[in-house]
Amino acid sequence: MTQNQSMPPSKMGMGDSVEAILNRGREVDSDMFIRGHVVVELYGPDGELKQREVGKNLVTDHGDEQAAERVATGDTEDIVTGMRLGTGSTTESKAGAGSFIVTYISGSQEALDVSPPATSDKGAGAGFRVTYICTWIAGDVTNAAIAEVALTDETPITDVQGTAANTVAKFIFASTIDKQAGDSLVVTWNEDFLGA
């Protein structure tokens, strides 16, 4: 029997069996999740809620990388700086065309309302939440067919559609948003981190 061949169970000694069982006992599944959900709210000139949508976002490959590198390198990694809007309806994807704004609305780049963003402990065993909020006030970005929003770490955020290399997460609205001149649009983006 060569060194690389496994010994059949019937030929294993008592010590080998015990070692195999102990090794199996040490194997513990552990998963780390980044789960995000987006709350989109459109308010009329009178402050009345006109439209509300809640849905799950897709964290892009760049978003995975950003989170991992931030854990590994601390404050040296870029942080989320804001959001962008678009009218495209291409399905979100981890990489490629669906991983950033498809049809960018000029002038829709918006810095976070509060930077650094708010963080909160969801409670014992429930993970930790980071909350990003952007507000497009009345007169800012008037468009009848807003369909997508992206979370970006471009520094500083500029008036372009962004790329896969600076888009952390993406969300496509279930129905388009018609933001009139007097309306305000608020996007609250929660990212939950949980190791299990």
ABEGO torsion letter per residue (X at the ends): XBAABBBBAAABBAAAAAAAAAAAAABBBBBBBBBBBBBBBBBBAAGBBABBBBBBBBBBAAAAAAAAAAAAAEAABBBBAEBBBBABABBBBABEAAABBABBBBGABBBBABOBBBBBBAEBGAEBBBBBBBBBBBGBGBBAABABBBBBABOBBBBBAEBAAABABBBBBABBBBBBAABBBBBBBBBBBBBX
